Amino acid sequence: MKAPSLQLRLTLALGAIALLVSLVAGLTLYWALQREVRRQEVTEAAGKAELIAHLAGMQPGSLTELRASLDGMTAGHGNLGVWIEADGRLLYGAAPPRIRRQAGHEVEIQMPDGARLHGVQTPLDAHGLAGGRLTVAVGTGAGSQFLYAYGSALLLICALWVGLTVVLSAWAVRRTLAPMRRLSAQAAGIGPDHLERRLPLAGADREVQDLAAAVNRLLDRLQLAYQQMEGFNANVAHELRTPLATLINGAQLALSSPRGNDELRDTLSSSLEELEDMKTLINDMLFLARADSGERAGDAAPVDLAQEARRVAEFFEPALEGLHLDVQGQAEARANANLLRRALVNLVANAIRATPPGGVIRIVCETLPGGMARISVRNPGPPIAPADLPHIFERFYRAGAAHRRRGEGHGLGLAIVRAIAIMHGGQVHARSGAEDTDIGLTLGPGAR
């Protein structure tokens, strides 16, 4: 399903706003004009009522003279109605007025033919008409026709205004979104072969610059991940090539001529060692892949770090060959004991390879502020070069060595230590100087 157009949505939204504003403004203007027309009708009726009351007071005598004066006044004014009532009797007017609505002295009268008149009703105390009542009203036809013409013109103007607003809004929105379309076209041109390209920021609006900068940062991370993946694949291929070549050569040599059982056993034993080596590499790669996917350390439980360190020290005791391994400090953490031992084994194995004969390797356990725990392996020996130190936790990285020597592993040991630290919500640290080298991991408070 195709996504809705932002340009269309903005245009419709602006059109809807224009329509709403036009309706509110038009209705307000129409209501104000209607009130003014009705006010003028009442004012006109009130003026005529005042004139009639004045005539009634200026003409003493019978009501006949007053009726004659009123007939002369209403002659030729079909939209004017006059009624005089006293003691429940209609003294002047064709029929008693039918009042539809009355508010104070203002009245609205319904005529027998359906016409409506708007006027006033006032007391009349002339000619002995005690309690008399005068009603004067003018027709609303002319005002209604004017209001109808005004409303029609206003409706047409509002329709034209809304239509013009929609057209201009569509044009303005299209121009405003033009940088976004250019940005989209430029982003579409960035492929795996051109990951070094970046979206231009110069000359763009601030919002577009923010978006382009965010995309550029994403491309930076993507390029770095792509480069790491390429390097990882190349390293994996390199690491697998040597044992595979050994297996192939051993098999070809065994098949080239008849061999005795002992020779075949030696060949199979050598092949098994290479296969075990490949299995270890593949398992390490799978473990790192799970860690990269965000997997957390499962089966976490309270662990005595010093006790686990002593177990690792006992495991390495036969391989120390004149070295000394001490456990110092005390700390507890909530961690996966198997993963923690695996990290310690990798750290101690690295320290043993780097420590000169007679050296002392120390496993230091510490409790840090904020509920964190740290375990470090410190050993004497040649310092790690400053250029190598930031990279020692990278996969397949070997400080000062370009090729793997027998027994040195695949260069994944410290990468696994880093992955285990991250799985426990912690981090790794490394320091190397003339006196010793300190490498270890910190377990975050979430792991406690």
DODRENTOR-996593 format. One line per field, with one value per residue (C-alpha): x, y, z negated; residue in three letters. Coordinates in nm, 2 decimals. Each point is the difference from the previous one (the first is absolute). Example, Ala and Ser with C-alpha at 12.3 -4.5 7.8 and 13.67 -1.06 7.14 Angstrom:
2
x 1.23, 0.14
y -0.45, 0.34
z -0.78, 0.07
type ALA, SER
END
This chain:
448
x 0.00, 0.14, 0.07, -0.21, 0.17, 0.13, -0.05, -0.37, -0.05, 0.15, -0.20, -0.33, 0.08, 0.07, -0.32, -0.20, 0.14, -0.09, -0.35, -0.05, 0.13, -0.22, -0.31, 0.07, 0.07, -0.30, -0.24, 0.12, -0.04, -0.34, -0.12, 0.13, -0.16, -0.33, 0.00, 0.06, -0.28, -0.24, 0.11, -0.06, -0.35, -0.08, 0.15, -0.23, -0.31, 0.09, 0.03, -0.34, -0.15, 0.13, -0.14, -0.34, 0.00, 0.08, -0.28, -0.24, 0.09, -0.02, -0.34, -0.27, -0.34, -0.15, 0.20, -0.13, 0.26, 0.27, -0.10, 0.00, 0.35, 0.12, -0.16, 0.18, 0.33, -0.04, -0.13, 0.26, 0.20, -0.09, 0.28, -0.13, -0.25, -0.17, -0.23, -0.17, -0.17, -0.18, -0.21, 0.04, -0.14, 0.18, -0.05, 0.22, 0.14, -0.13, 0.02, 0.15, 0.38, 0.13, 0.31, 0.25, 0.28, 0.03, 0.31, -0.06, -0.17, 0.12, -0.24, -0.01, -0.34, -0.13, -0.25, -0.28, 0.17, 0.32, 0.20, 0.19, 0.03, 0.24, -0.08, -0.08, -0.30, -0.04, -0.27, -0.24, -0.18, -0.16, -0.36, -0.10, 0.14, 0.12, 0.18, 0.02, 0.27, 0.17, 0.17, 0.20, 0.20, 0.17, 0.04, 0.32, -0.02, 0.25, 0.25, -0.04, 0.07, 0.30, 0.13, -0.06, 0.19, 0.28, 0.01, 0.02, 0.28, 0.18, -0.03, 0.14, 0.29, 0.07, -0.01, 0.24, 0.23, 0.01, 0.07, 0.28, 0.14, 0.02, 0.17, 0.25, 0.06, 0.07, 0.25, 0.16, 0.02, 0.15, 0.27, 0.06, 0.03, 0.23, 0.32, -0.15, -0.04, 0.35, 0.12, -0.19, 0.15, 0.35, -0.05, -0.13, 0.34, 0.20, 0.06, 0.24, 0.26, -0.02, -0.04, 0.25, -0.26, -0.18, -0.30, 0.08, -0.09, 0.09, -0.29, -0.27, -0.25, 0.07, -0.26, 0.14, 0.36, -0.10, -0.15, 0.30, 0.24, -0.18, 0.01, 0.37, 0.06, -0.19, 0.21, 0.32, -0.11, -0.11, 0.33, 0.19, -0.21, 0.04, 0.38, 0.01, -0.21, 0.23, 0.30, -0.17, -0.08, 0.36, 0.14, -0.24, 0.10, 0.37, -0.04, -0.20, 0.23, 0.30, -0.17, -0.19, 0.32, 0.16, -0.30, 0.01, 0.38, -0.02, -0.27, 0.18, 0.32, -0.18, -0.16, 0.31, 0.15, -0.08, 0.03, 0.02, -0.25, 0.24, 0.05, -0.37, -0.07, 0.25, -0.16, -0.35, 0.12, 0.15, -0.32, -0.20, 0.21, -0.07, -0.37, -0.01, 0.18, -0.26, -0.29, 0.14, 0.02, -0.35, -0.14, 0.18, -0.14, -0.36, 0.04, 0.12, -0.29, -0.25, 0.16, -0.01, -0.38, -0.05, -0.03, 0.03, 0.17, -0.25, -0.01, 0.16, 0.05, 0.21, 0.36, 0.31, 0.26, 0.30, -0.12, -0.05, 0.35, 0.15, -0.17, 0.15, 0.34, -0.02, -0.09, 0.32, 0.23, 0.15, 0.08, 0.16, 0.36, 0.18, -0.26, -0.20, -0.38, -0.15, -0.36, -0.05, -0.31, -0.36, -0.31, -0.34, -0.21, -0.32, 0.13, 0.00, 0.28, 0.09, 0.04, 0.20, 0.24, 0.03, 0.10, 0.25, 0.15, 0.06, 0.16, 0.23, 0.10, 0.11, 0.18, 0.19, 0.12, 0.13, 0.16, 0.37, 0.13, -0.03, -0.26, -0.31, -0.35, -0.26, -0.38, -0.15, -0.36, -0.15, -0.33, -0.06, -0.24, -0.34, -0.04, 0.25, 0.26, 0.33, 0.24, 0.34, 0.30, 0.34, 0.33, 0.35, 0.16, 0.06, -0.26, -0.26, 0.08, -0.23, -0.11, -0.11, -0.17, -0.34, -0.03, 0.08, -0.37, -0.07, -0.06, 0.31, 0.22, 0.35, 0.22, 0.34, -0.07, -0.11, -0.04, -0.13, 0.26, -0.08, -0.19, -0.09, -0.36, -0.19, 0.01, -0.36, 0.08, -0.02, -0.29, -0.19, 0.09, -0.15, -0.31, -0.05, 0.05, -0.27, -0.24, 0.03, -0.06, 0.36, 0.31, 0.37, 0.31, 0.37, 0.31, 0.36, 0.32, 0.36, -0.09, -0.29, -0.30, -0.36, -0.29, -0.34, -0.37, -0.26, -0.34, -0.27, -0.25, -0.27, 0.20, 0.02
y 0.00, 0.33, 0.25, 0.32, 0.31, 0.25, 0.27, -0.10, -0.02, 0.35, 0.15, -0.15, 0.11, 0.36, -0.01, -0.13, 0.28, 0.26, -0.14, 0.00, 0.36, 0.11, -0.16, 0.16, 0.34, -0.02, -0.11, 0.27, 0.27, -0.13, -0.01, 0.36, 0.13, -0.17, 0.15, 0.35, -0.04, -0.11, 0.29, 0.24, -0.15, 0.05, 0.35, 0.09, -0.15, 0.18, 0.33, -0.04, -0.10, 0.31, 0.21, -0.17, 0.06, 0.37, 0.03, -0.16, 0.26, 0.29, -0.08, 0.03, -0.13, -0.32, -0.30, 0.06, 0.28, -0.23, -0.28, 0.24, 0.11, -0.36, -0.10, 0.28, -0.11, -0.37, 0.07, -0.12, -0.18, -0.37, -0.10, 0.21, -0.13, 0.21, -0.13, 0.18, -0.20, 0.11, -0.19, -0.32, 0.17, 0.06, 0.37, 0.02, -0.27, -0.27, -0.28, -0.05, -0.06, -0.35, 0.04, -0.29, 0.12, 0.29, 0.12, 0.31, 0.26, -0.17, -0.24, -0.22, -0.03, -0.27, 0.13, -0.22, -0.02, -0.14, 0.33, 0.10, 0.34, 0.13, 0.29, 0.13, 0.01, 0.29, 0.14, 0.27, 0.24, 0.25, 0.08, -0.15, -0.34, -0.10, -0.33, 0.03, -0.17, 0.10, -0.25, 0.11, -0.24, 0.01, -0.28, -0.21, -0.09, 0.26, -0.08, -0.37, 0.05, 0.20, -0.26, -0.28, 0.19, 0.07, -0.36, -0.13, 0.24, -0.09, -0.37, 0.05, 0.20, -0.27, -0.27, 0.19, 0.07, -0.36, -0.11, 0.25, -0.10, -0.36, 0.08, 0.23, -0.25, -0.28, 0.22, 0.12, -0.35, -0.14, 0.26, -0.05, -0.38, 0.03, -0.03, -0.32, -0.15, 0.10, -0.16, -0.32, -0.01, 0.05, -0.27, -0.24, 0.04, -0.13, -0.37, -0.27, 0.12, 0.36, 0.00, 0.28, 0.25, 0.23, 0.22, 0.37, 0.24, 0.34, 0.22, -0.22, 0.11, -0.08, -0.28, -0.16, 0.05, -0.18, -0.29, -0.02, 0.01, -0.29, -0.20, 0.08, -0.13, -0.31, -0.04, 0.04, -0.28, -0.21, 0.05, -0.09, -0.32, -0.09, 0.05, -0.21, -0.27, -0.01, -0.02, -0.26, -0.21, 0.03, -0.10, -0.30, -0.11, 0.04, -0.19, -0.29, -0.02, -0.13, -0.29, -0.09, -0.01, -0.21, -0.25, -0.02, -0.05, -0.26, -0.19, 0.02, -0.12, -0.29, -0.10, 0.04, -0.34, -0.29, 0.09, -0.20, 0.03, 0.21, 0.25, 0.02, 0.05, 0.28, 0.16, -0.03, 0.14, 0.30, 0.05, -0.03, 0.28, 0.22, -0.08, 0.08, 0.33, 0.08, -0.09, 0.23, 0.28, -0.05, -0.02, 0.32, 0.17, -0.11, 0.12, 0.34, 0.02, -0.07, 0.27, 0.25, -0.07, 0.13, -0.33, 0.05, -0.24, -0.26, -0.21, 0.29, -0.07, 0.15, -0.09, 0.03, 0.15, -0.09, -0.36, -0.03, 0.15, -0.26, -0.28, 0.14, 0.03, -0.37, -0.09, 0.18, -0.12, -0.29, 0.25, 0.27, -0.14, 0.22, 0.28, 0.10, 0.07, 0.19, 0.10, 0.33, 0.18, -0.09, 0.08, -0.14, 0.04, -0.15, -0.17, -0.32, -0.20, -0.19, 0.31, 0.17, -0.29, 0.00, 0.37, -0.07, -0.29, 0.22, 0.28, -0.24, -0.18, 0.33, 0.10, -0.33, 0.04, 0.35, -0.05, -0.07, -0.30, 0.06, 0.27, 0.03, 0.02, 0.16, -0.03, 0.30, 0.01, 0.34, 0.15, 0.34, 0.29, -0.03, -0.37, -0.10, -0.28, -0.02, -0.29, 0.06, -0.21, 0.17, -0.14, 0.13, -0.01, 0.21, 0.28, 0.00, 0.28, 0.30, -0.04, -0.36, 0.06, 0.14, -0.30, -0.30, -0.07, -0.02, -0.33, -0.17, 0.28, -0.10, 0.27, -0.01, -0.32, -0.03, -0.38, -0.26, -0.21, -0.34, 0.00, 0.37, -0.05, 0.19, 0.35, -0.02, -0.03, 0.36, 0.06, -0.27, 0.17, 0.33, -0.18, -0.17, 0.34, 0.16, -0.30, 0.08, 0.37, 0.09, 0.09, -0.09, 0.20, -0.03, 0.18, -0.08, 0.16, -0.08, -0.18, -0.21, -0.05, 0.02, -0.15, -0.08, 0.05, 0.19, -0.15, 0.26, 0.06, -0.18, -0.32, 0.02
z 0.00, 0.10, -0.28, 0.00, 0.14, -0.25, 0.26, 0.04, -0.37, -0.06, 0.28, -0.12, -0.36, 0.11, 0.22, -0.30, -0.22, 0.27, 0.02, -0.37, -0.03, 0.29, -0.16, -0.34, 0.16, 0.24, -0.27, -0.24, 0.27, 0.10, -0.36, -0.07, 0.32, -0.09, -0.34, 0.15, 0.25, -0.27, -0.22, 0.28, 0.05, -0.37, 0.01, 0.29, -0.17, -0.32, 0.18, 0.17, -0.34, -0.16, 0.29, -0.04, -0.37, 0.06, 0.25, -0.24, -0.26, 0.24, 0.13, -0.27, 0.10, 0.11, 0.13, 0.35, 0.06, -0.13, 0.22, 0.30, -0.08, -0.04, 0.33, 0.17, -0.16, 0.09, 0.36, 0.24, -0.26, 0.03, -0.23, -0.29, -0.25, -0.28, -0.27, -0.29, -0.27, -0.32, -0.25, 0.21, 0.31, 0.33, 0.07, 0.31, 0.23, 0.23, -0.26, -0.34, 0.05, -0.05, -0.20, 0.06, -0.23, -0.24, -0.18, -0.21, 0.22, 0.32, 0.18, 0.30, 0.17, 0.23, 0.26, 0.14, 0.34, -0.17, 0.01, -0.30, -0.15, -0.26, -0.22, -0.35, -0.24, -0.23, -0.24, 0.14, -0.24, 0.24, 0.07, -0.33, 0.10, -0.34, 0.03, 0.38, 0.19, 0.33, 0.22, 0.30, 0.22, 0.33, 0.25, 0.00, 0.37, 0.12, -0.27, 0.06, 0.37, -0.08, -0.24, 0.26, 0.27, -0.25, -0.12, 0.36, 0.09, -0.32, 0.07, 0.35, -0.13, -0.27, 0.27, 0.22, -0.30, -0.10, 0.35, 0.05, -0.34, 0.10, 0.33, -0.16, -0.29, 0.25, 0.17, -0.33, -0.14, 0.32, -0.01, -0.37, 0.04, 0.30, -0.22, -0.14, 0.35, 0.09, -0.33, 0.08, 0.35, -0.14, -0.26, 0.26, 0.18, -0.29, 0.04, -0.14, 0.26, -0.11, -0.38, -0.02, 0.15, -0.24, 0.04, 0.04, -0.28, 0.16, 0.11, -0.16, -0.25, -0.37, -0.01, 0.31, -0.13, -0.32, 0.20, 0.24, -0.30, -0.16, 0.32, 0.04, -0.36, 0.09, 0.31, -0.21, -0.22, 0.29, 0.18, -0.32, -0.05, 0.37, -0.02, -0.32, 0.16, 0.30, -0.22, -0.22, 0.31, 0.13, -0.34, -0.03, 0.35, -0.09, -0.33, 0.17, 0.30, -0.20, -0.18, 0.32, 0.19, -0.27, 0.02, 0.37, 0.02, -0.27, 0.17, 0.34, -0.16, -0.17, 0.33, 0.21, -0.11, -0.23, -0.36, -0.32, -0.28, -0.21, 0.28, 0.07, -0.37, -0.01, 0.31, -0.15, -0.34, 0.18, 0.20, -0.32, -0.16, 0.29, 0.00, -0.38, 0.08, 0.27, -0.24, -0.26, 0.25, 0.12, -0.35, -0.09, 0.31, -0.09, -0.35, 0.12, 0.24, -0.28, -0.21, 0.29, 0.04, -0.36, -0.19, -0.37, -0.25, -0.11, -0.32, -0.20, -0.37, -0.28, 0.06, -0.22, 0.24, -0.21, -0.03, 0.38, 0.05, -0.23, 0.20, 0.32, -0.17, -0.10, 0.36, 0.13, -0.27, 0.21, 0.29, -0.21, 0.05, -0.25, -0.01, -0.30, 0.00, -0.30, -0.07, -0.18, -0.13, -0.05, 0.19, 0.09, 0.31, 0.15, 0.31, 0.21, -0.17, 0.32, 0.21, -0.27, -0.02, 0.38, -0.01, -0.28, 0.18, 0.31, -0.21, -0.20, 0.32, 0.16, -0.32, -0.01, 0.36, -0.07, -0.35, -0.01, -0.21, -0.37, 0.03, -0.22, 0.16, -0.22, 0.02, -0.18, -0.11, -0.09, -0.10, 0.17, -0.09, 0.14, -0.06, 0.27, -0.03, 0.19, 0.05, 0.16, 0.10, -0.04, 0.12, 0.05, 0.34, 0.31, 0.02, 0.28, 0.25, -0.04, 0.36, -0.07, -0.33, 0.13, 0.24, -0.22, -0.06, 0.38, 0.16, 0.15, -0.12, -0.13, -0.13, 0.16, 0.19, 0.36, 0.00, -0.25, -0.17, -0.12, -0.33, 0.01, 0.11, 0.26, -0.14, -0.14, -0.37, -0.10, 0.24, -0.19, -0.33, 0.13, 0.11, -0.34, -0.17, 0.22, -0.06, -0.37, 0.05, -0.05, 0.19, 0.05, -0.09, 0.09, -0.12, 0.08, -0.13, -0.08, -0.33, 0.10, 0.23, -0.15, 0.20, -0.14, 0.00, -0.20, -0.08, 0.01, -0.28, 0.20, -0.04, -0.38
type MET, LYS, ALA, PRO, SER, LEU, GLN, LEU, ARG, LEU, THR, LEU, ALA, LEU, GLY, ALA, ILE, ALA, LEU, LEU, VAL, SER, LEU, VAL, ALA, GLY, LEU, THR, LEU, TYR, TRP, ALA, LEU, GLN, ARG, GLU, VAL, ARG, ARG, GLN, GLU, VAL, THR, GLU, ALA, ALA, GLY, LYS, ALA, GLU, LEU, ILE, ALA, HIS, LEU, ALA, GLY, MET, GLN, PRO, GLY, SER, LEU, THR, GLU, LEU, ARG, ALA, SER, LEU, ASP, GLY, MET, THR, ALA, GLY, HIS, GLY, ASN, LEU, GLY, VAL, TRP, ILE, GLU, ALA, ASP, GLY, ARG, LEU, LEU, TYR, GLY, ALA, ALA, PRO, PRO, ARG, ILE, ARG, ARG, GLN, ALA, GLY, HIS, GLU, VAL, GLU, ILE, GLN, MET, PRO, ASP, GLY, ALA, ARG, LEU, HIS, GLY, VAL, GLN, THR, PRO, LEU, ASP, ALA, HIS, GLY, LEU, ALA, GLY, GLY, ARG, LEU, THR, VAL, ALA, VAL, GLY, THR, GLY, ALA, GLY, SER, GLN, PHE, LEU, TYR, ALA, TYR, GLY, SER, ALA, LEU, LEU, LEU, ILE, CYS, ALA, LEU, TRP, VAL, GLY, LEU, THR, VAL, VAL, LEU, SER, ALA, TRP, ALA, VAL, ARG, ARG, THR, LEU, ALA, PRO, MET, ARG, ARG, LEU, SER, ALA, GLN, ALA, ALA, GLY, ILE, GLY, PRO, ASP, HIS, LEU, GLU, ARG, ARG, LEU, PRO, LEU, ALA, GLY, ALA, ASP, ARG, GLU, VAL, GLN, ASP, LEU, ALA, ALA, ALA, VAL, ASN, ARG, LEU, LEU, ASP, ARG, LEU, GLN, LEU, ALA, TYR, GLN, GLN, MET, GLU, GLY, PHE, ASN, ALA, ASN, VAL, ALA, HIS, GLU, LEU, ARG, THR, PRO, LEU, ALA, THR, LEU, ILE, ASN, GLY, ALA, GLN, LEU, ALA, LEU, SER, SER, PRO, ARG, GLY, ASN, ASP, GLU, LEU, ARG, ASP, THR, LEU, SER, SER, SER, LEU, GLU, GLU, LEU, GLU, ASP, MET, LYS, THR, LEU, ILE, ASN, ASP, MET, LEU, PHE, LEU, ALA, ARG, ALA, ASP, SER, GLY, GLU, ARG, ALA, GLY, ASP, ALA, ALA, PRO, VAL, ASP, LEU, ALA, GLN, GLU, ALA, ARG, ARG, VAL, ALA, GLU, PHE, PHE, GLU, PRO, ALA, LEU, GLU, GLY, LEU, HIS, LEU, ASP, VAL, GLN, GLY, GLN, ALA, GLU, ALA, ARG, ALA, ASN, ALA, ASN, LEU, LEU, ARG, ARG, ALA, LEU, VAL, ASN, LEU, VAL, ALA, ASN, ALA, ILE, ARG, ALA, THR, PRO, PRO, GLY, GLY, VAL, ILE, ARG, ILE, VAL, CYS, GLU, THR, LEU, PRO, GLY, GLY, MET, ALA, ARG, ILE, SER, VAL, ARG, ASN, PRO, GLY, PRO, PRO, ILE, ALA, PRO, ALA, ASP, LEU, PRO, HIS, ILE, PHE, GLU, ARG, PHE, TYR, ARG, ALA, GLY, ALA, ALA, HIS, ARG, ARG, ARG, GLY, GLU, GLY, HIS, GLY, LEU, GLY, LEU, ALA, ILE, VAL, ARG, ALA, ILE, ALA, ILE, MET, HIS, GLY, GLY, GLN, VAL, HIS, ALA, ARG, SER, GLY, ALA, GLU, ASP, THR, ASP, ILE, GLY, LEU, THR, LEU, GLY, PRO, GLY, ALA, ARG
END
